[in-house]
Amino acid sequence: MDLVLLVCLSVYAVYCLIMIPIQYANIGETKKRFKKLNKSHNEIYDEMTFEEQQLQLNLQGNLMNLVPTLIATFIYKIRFKFNKVSQF
């Protein structure tokens, strides 16, 4: 039982390490889109295509991606806090 748990946690840790750069890139592009279009969150999501909406849902709505999303968000905020870029 311990071996199975160790293998599952190891696989999840590798998954998280792979997903952090993907989540970071997604967060960065989303923030750029918000800043460029200067619209509200809901307006931008309403204008997205179905494929883009599904991508956002899968990347940020999946519980498996909770830890990588939180880490990527933390890294993004720390990195741009020192550059004094306005946050939404």
The 8 nearest C-alpha neighbors of each residue, nearest first, counted from 0:
[[1, 3, 2, 4, 5, 6, 7, 8],
 [0, 2, 4, 3, 5, 6, 7, 8],
 [1, 3, 5, 0, 4, 6, 7, 8],
 [2, 4, 6, 0, 5, 1, 7, 8],
 [5, 3, 7, 1, 2, 6, 8, 0],
 [4, 6, 2, 8, 3, 7, 9, 1],
 [5, 7, 9, 3, 4, 8, 2, 10],
 [8, 6, 4, 10, 9, 5, 3, 11],
 [9, 7, 11, 5, 10, 6, 12, 4],
 [10, 8, 12, 6, 11, 7, 5, 13],
 [9, 11, 7, 13, 12, 8, 14, 6],
 [10, 12, 14, 8, 9, 13, 15, 7],
 [13, 11, 9, 15, 14, 10, 8, 16],
 [14, 12, 16, 10, 15, 11, 17, 9],
 [13, 15, 11, 17, 12, 16, 18, 10],
 [16, 14, 18, 12, 67, 17, 13, 19],
 [15, 17, 13, 14, 18, 19, 12, 67],
 [16, 18, 14, 15, 19, 13, 20, 21],
 [17, 19, 15, 21, 16, 20, 67, 22],
 [18, 20, 67, 22, 21, 71, 16, 17],
 [21, 19, 23, 22, 18, 24, 17, 71],
 [22, 20, 18, 24, 19, 23, 25, 17],
 [21, 23, 25, 19, 24, 20, 68, 71],
 [24, 22, 71, 20, 26, 25, 21, 19],
 [23, 25, 27, 21, 22, 26, 20, 28],
 [24, 26, 22, 28, 23, 27, 29, 21],
 [25, 27, 29, 23, 24, 28, 22, 30],
 [28, 26, 24, 30, 25, 29, 23, 31],
 [29, 27, 31, 25, 30, 26, 32, 24],
 [28, 30, 32, 26, 31, 27, 25, 33],
 [29, 31, 33, 27, 32, 28, 26, 34],
 [32, 30, 28, 34, 29, 33, 35, 27],
 [31, 33, 29, 35, 30, 34, 36, 28],
 [34, 32, 30, 31, 36, 35, 37, 29],
 [33, 35, 31, 37, 32, 36, 30, 38],
 [36, 34, 32, 37, 33, 31, 38, 30],
 [35, 37, 38, 33, 34, 32, 43, 31],
 [38, 36, 34, 35, 33, 39, 32, 43],
 [39, 37, 36, 42, 33, 43, 40, 34],
 [38, 40, 42, 41, 43, 37, 33, 44],
 [39, 41, 43, 42, 44, 38, 33, 45],
 [40, 42, 44, 43, 39, 45, 38, 46],
 [43, 41, 45, 39, 44, 40, 38, 46],
 [42, 44, 46, 45, 40, 41, 39, 47],
 [43, 45, 41, 47, 46, 42, 40, 52],
 [44, 46, 42, 43, 47, 41, 48, 52],
 [45, 47, 43, 44, 42, 48, 41, 49],
 [48, 46, 44, 45, 51, 52, 43, 49],
 [47, 49, 51, 50, 52, 46, 45, 44],
 [48, 50, 52, 51, 53, 47, 54, 46],
 [51, 49, 53, 48, 52, 54, 47, 55],
 [52, 50, 54, 48, 53, 49, 47, 55],
 [51, 53, 49, 55, 54, 50, 47, 56],
 [54, 52, 56, 50, 55, 51, 57, 49],
 [55, 53, 51, 57, 56, 52, 58, 50],
 [56, 54, 52, 58, 53, 57, 59, 51],
 [57, 55, 60, 53, 54, 59, 58, 52],
 [56, 58, 54, 60, 55, 61, 59, 53],
 [59, 57, 55, 56, 54, 60, 61, 64],
 [58, 60, 56, 57, 61, 55, 64, 68],
 [59, 61, 56, 57, 58, 62, 55, 64],
 [60, 62, 63, 64, 57, 59, 58, 65],
 [63, 61, 65, 64, 60, 59, 66, 58],
 [64, 62, 61, 65, 66, 67, 11, 15],
 [65, 63, 62, 61, 67, 66, 68, 59],
 [64, 66, 62, 68, 63, 67, 69, 61],
 [65, 67, 69, 68, 64, 70, 15, 63],
 [68, 66, 19, 70, 15, 64, 69, 65],
 [69, 67, 71, 65, 66, 70, 22, 64],
 [68, 70, 72, 66, 67, 71, 73, 65],
 [69, 71, 73, 67, 72, 68, 74, 66],
 [72, 70, 23, 74, 68, 73, 69, 19],
 [73, 71, 75, 69, 70, 74, 68, 76],
 [72, 74, 70, 76, 71, 75, 69, 77],
 [73, 75, 71, 77, 72, 76, 78, 70],
 [76, 74, 72, 78, 73, 77, 71, 79],
 [77, 75, 73, 79, 78, 74, 80, 72],
 [76, 78, 80, 74, 75, 79, 73, 81],
 [77, 79, 75, 76, 80, 74, 81, 82],
 [80, 78, 82, 81, 76, 77, 84, 75],
 [79, 81, 77, 83, 82, 78, 76, 84],
 [80, 82, 79, 83, 78, 77, 84, 76],
 [83, 81, 79, 80, 84, 78, 85, 77],
 [84, 82, 80, 81, 79, 85, 86, 78],
 [85, 83, 82, 79, 86, 80, 81, 78],
 [84, 86, 83, 87, 80, 79, 82, 34],
 [87, 85, 84, 30, 76, 79, 80, 83],
 [86, 85, 30, 33, 34, 40, 84, 39]]
